[in-house]
Amino acid sequence: MASKAASLVAHAKEWATRYGSYPNGEEGAVLTIPLRLRVAWDNNDADAYADLFTENGSELIADDQLTSREEIRSYMAKAFAGAYKGTRYTETPVEIRLLSDEAALAITEGGILQNGETELALERSVRATWIIVKQNGEWKLFSHQTSPIKG
């Protein structure tokens, strides 16, 4: 029992480091969207991934512009069964900016780790922009897009 508790504490501490300088307040609440997307990706869970988006959410992924939660769900289900199977997503917050009480911009850097990788390959490094909105008291992802970072 003690080892399980110690493991939970270690995981909680590791998870807390992902918040960078945004652990409290609304900025930290906004940052839960990229963190939850990361967990959904790492679990190859298209439903959890898509459920982060608003119904009319938008995602530019590779050369595909997806324009609804269901389109995102379908795309990611195929990707997690194919090219993204076993991959993980990593990101570090660069900036979280509250635009209003119900809208925020997040900027992160990271990318896709292939199965077994511990370091992100430079050619897969991206900067991501996230438009996050509050609906019925809950932060949801309205728009997400990534752009490659050239080394």
N, C-alpha and C positions, 0 to 999 in steps of 0.2 A: 504494500500500500504506500509506504514511504517513497519507494522508487517511482511509482506512478505520479505521486504528488510532485516530486522533484522534477520529473519530466514535464509535467504541465506547467510548472513555474518557469522552467527553461524555455519552453515554447512560447509562453506569454511574454517573457523578456525579449526573445528574438523577434516576435511579432511587433512589439512596441517600438523596436528600432526602425521599423519600416515607415513610421510616421515622421521621421526626421525632426524638423523644428515645428511641426504642426500637430502635437499630440492632444491639444485641448481646444474647446470651443468649436465654432462653426467651421473653421478651416479644417480641423481634424475630422469633423463629421463629413465634410465634402470629400476628404481624402479616403474615406472608407469605400467610395465607389471604385477607384483604381485598385485598392487592396482587395476588394471582393471580386473584381474582375480577374485579378491575379489568381485567387483561389479557384474560381470557376475554371479558368484556363488550365491550371495545374491539375485539376481533377478531370479535365476533358469533359466538362459538364455544360453542354450547349444550352440547356434549360436555365441553369443558374446564371450563365453568361447573358443570355437574352433578357432575362427578367430584370436585369439592372437598368435596362433601357426604358424610356417612355414608349408608349404604344407607337408613336410616330418617330421613334429614335432613328438616328442616322449613323452609319459607320462606313468610312472609307478604309478598306482593307485590301492591300495589294492594289490592283486596278479596278476593284469592284466597289461601286457605291451602293450600299444597302440602305433602304429607306423605310424600314418598319421593323418592329420587334420580331415579327414572325419571319421576315426575310433574313434577319440576323440569326435567328434560331436555326433555320434550315441550313444556311450557309455554314455555320459553326458545327452543326451536327455532322455534316459531310466532311468538313475539314478535320474535326477531331477523330473521325473514323479513318481518315486518309493521311494527308500531308502533315497535319499537326498532332497526330496520335503520339502520345508519350512526350510531347514537348512541354516546356514550362515557359511562363512569361515572367520577366523581371522588369521592375521599374523603380526609379528613385524620384521623389518629388523635387521639382525645380522651383515651382511657384504655385501657390494657391491664392487666387484673388477673388474676393467676394465682390460681385458686380451689383448686387442688390440683396434684399432679404431672401430672395427666391431664385437667384442665379449666381453661378460661380464659374470661373475658369481655372482649370488645373493644367499645368504643364509638367510632364515627366520625361525622363530619359530612361531607356532600357531596350528591350527587345526579346526575341524568342531564343530560348536555350534548347538546343537539340537534346534528345534523350542521352543522358550520361554526362552532359557538359556541366561544368561548374562556373566557367567564365564565358561571358558573352563575346562572340566573335565580332570584330569591328565591322565587318560587312553586314551584320544583322542589327547594328545599333540604330535606334530610332529615337526621335523626339516625338512625343504625342501631345496633342491638345484635346482637352476634355471640356465640353460645355455641360455643366451639371445643373439641374433645376430642381426646385422643391415642389412636389405635388402632394397634396394632402398631408403635409408635414414630413414627408420622406424625400430625401435626395435621390434623384434618378438621373441616369445618363441620357442626355438629349443628343449629343453629337460627339463622336470620337474619330480622330484620324491620326495617322502616323506618317512621318516623313523620315527617310533615311538620313543618317548623319554620315557624311563622308569623312574618312580618316586621312 
